[in-house]
């Protein structure tokens, strides 16, 4: 039981930080993807 608590305490923080950063990057990638998909439409207007 003590080994599991040690592993969780050592790995918990990096896992939480990684998940947080992945969540932030995902929203930015969605925005970038939408912009790239709209690019031909925007170029066709000019």
VOKE-219154 format. One line per field, with one value per residue (C-alpha): x, y, z negated; residue number from 0. Coordinates in pm, 1 decimal, decimal comma, m for minus. Each point is the difference from the previous one (the first is absolute). Layout:
REM VOKE-219154
xx c(X  ...)
yy c(Y  ...)
zz c(Z  ...)
nr c(NUM  ...)
REM end
This chain:
REM VOKE-219154
xx c(0,0  283,5  160,2  m319,1  m24,4  363,7  m54,2  m315,7  166,6  300,1  m193,9  m322,2  123,6  166,0  m310,5  m229,0  224,2  18,2  m377,2  m50,6  244,7  m147,6  m344,9  122,5  186,0  m306,1  m217,4  267,9  37,2  m376,9  11,9  295,8  m174,6  m311,8  209,0  178,7  m330,4  m140,7  310,8  m115,1  m328,9  177,4  246,0  m283,7  m165,2  302,1)
yy c(0,0  239,7  m70,4  101,7  323,9  74,4  m64,0  211,9  287,0  m5,2  m33,5  180,7  354,2  m62,6  m184,5  284,7  259,7  m208,1  m40,5  372,6  96,7  m253,2  144,3  353,2  m107,9  m190,8  311,2  197,9  m277,0  m1,0  373,5  m43,5  m284,6  210,6  289,8  m225,9  m146,2  349,8  115,5  m105,9  183,2  315,2  m17,8  m49,9  324,7  209,2)
zz c(0,0  m82,6  336,3  182,2  m195,5  81,5  371,2  7,1  m185,1  233,9  324,3  m86,3  53,5  340,0  119,1  m104,1  165,8  318,4  18,6  m60,2  275,9  243,1  m63,3  73,1  313,7  123,8  0,0  183,3  258,9  55,7  69,2  235,3  181,8  50,4  133,4  247,4  120,2  57,6  189,0  350,9  m52,0  m110,7  290,4  247,4  m106,3  105,2)
nr c(0  1  2  3  4  5  6  7  8  9  10  11  12  13  14  15  16  17  18  19  20  21  22  23  24  25  26  27  28  29  30  31  32  33  34  35  36  37  38  39  40  41  42  43  44  45)
REM end
